[in-house]
Amino acid sequence: MSQAYQVTGEMTDSRHVTLDQAIPVAAGKVRVIVERIPPSATRDLAEFERQLRERQKARGHVPPSKEEIDAYLKAERS
């Protein structure tokens, strides 16, 4: 039985895929199953944080001030 590898990649055109990481396979025929990854699953941390801040702002979230955080920490330590 042959070894299977699951990696992500990007279609560069309708016939070529660039893998996100190398796999230990010599040149030759391989079987490829292509599954589209939803855009939300590929966002990076900066994009996630930007969207999080937008949603917080839209619902009126006000983060605690430095003074409020300091007071909370002081109370917790007492």
C-alpha positions in Angstrom: 0.0 0.0 0.0 1.4 3.4 -0.9 1.8 6.3 1.5 -0.7 9.2 1.3 0.1 12.8 2.1 -2.3 15.6 2.9 -1.1 19.1 2.2 -2.6 22.4 1.2 -1.6 24.3 -1.9 -2.7 26.8 -4.4 -3.9 26.3 -8.0 -1.8 28.5 -10.2 -3.9 27.7 -13.2 -6.2 25.0 -14.3 -3.4 22.4 -14.6 -0.8 23.3 -11.9 -0.7 23.2 -8.1 1.9 24.8 -5.9 2.1 22.9 -2.6 2.5 24.8 0.7 5.2 22.3 1.8 7.4 19.7 0.2 6.5 16.0 0.3 8.9 13.1 0.0 7.7 11.8 -3.4 10.0 11.3 -6.4 8.9 12.3 -9.9 6.2 10.2 -11.4 2.4 9.7 -11.6 0.4 10.6 -8.5 -3.3 10.8 -7.7 -4.6 14.3 -6.7 -8.0 15.0 -5.2 -8.8 18.8 -5.2 -11.1 20.2 -2.6 -11.7 23.9 -2.4 -10.9 25.5 0.9 -13.4 28.2 2.0 -11.8 31.6 2.1 -12.5 32.0 5.8 -10.4 28.9 6.6 -7.3 30.4 4.9 -7.2 33.8 6.7 -4.2 34.6 8.7 -4.0 36.0 12.2 -3.9 39.6 11.2 -7.0 39.2 9.0 -8.8 37.4 11.8 -7.9 40.1 14.3 -9.1 42.9 11.8 -12.4 41.1 11.3 -12.8 40.6 15.1 -12.2 44.3 15.8 -14.8 45.2 13.1 -17.4 43.0 14.7 -16.7 44.3 18.1 -17.0 47.9 16.9 -20.2 47.1 15.1 -21.8 45.8 18.3 -20.6 48.7 20.4 -17.9 46.9 22.3 -15.6 49.2 24.4 -12.5 47.5 25.6 -11.4 48.2 29.2 -9.0 51.0 29.8 -5.5 50.6 31.1 -6.7 51.9 34.5 -9.6 49.4 34.6 -7.2 46.5 33.8 -4.7 47.7 36.4 -7.4 48.0 39.1 -8.7 44.5 38.2 -5.2 43.0 38.5 -4.6 44.8 41.8 -7.8 43.4 43.2 -7.0 39.9 42.0 -3.6 40.0 43.6 -5.0 41.2 46.9 
